Each structure stands twice: as structure tokens, then as C-alpha cells.
Amino acid sequence: MKGIITVLGKDKVGIIARVCVYLSDSGVNILDISQTIVQGYFNMMMIVDFAQSPLKFEDAAEGLEKLGNEIGVRIQLQHEDIFNSMHRI
């Protein structure tokens, strides 16, 4: 199962590292990653694969949200299909 992770907030050192360590520790594979910084605001989008992860999708979403609160950014995980449906024009 694939998911889309979005990370938004004020830029600071270590955001990418913290998210990637969480995913690696959870057995989640990063398929693609894009990040930009616009006027001091950090924006990252990741496509991830849970095929080899023992972590339930809902638990990962909750864990990422908690991590975001710890580091001062907003992290959201969505199922790829839901994300695609929401952003279809």
C-alpha cells in the first residue's frame, strides 16, 4: 500500500532527517521525495510504500502527526488513492 506524506511548517534544521528516521525505523520505503523552502517555510511531499512495514497505516499516521508536533511542523499521511481522488481536476 502506498501513501502520501506532506510536511508543512517553518524551516528548521533536521526536519527531513527526523521524518526519514521515523519511516526507516518503521520499515516504510520512500519512493519519491520533493521539498521546497519558500520565504522560510518548509514544504515536503513524499510517496511512501508500506508493503514491507509491520506498522498499520493508521498507527503511522498518528505517529507522524505526533512527530510533527514534537518538531513544530504539520505532518499528514494519506492513502495514495484518497489523495489522488481529492486532487483530481
Secondary structure, 3 states (H helix, E strand, C coil): CEEEEEEEEECCCCHHHHHHHHHHHCCCEEEEEEEEEECCEEEEEEEEECCCCCCCHHHHHHHHHHHHHHHCCEEEEEEHHHHHHHCCC
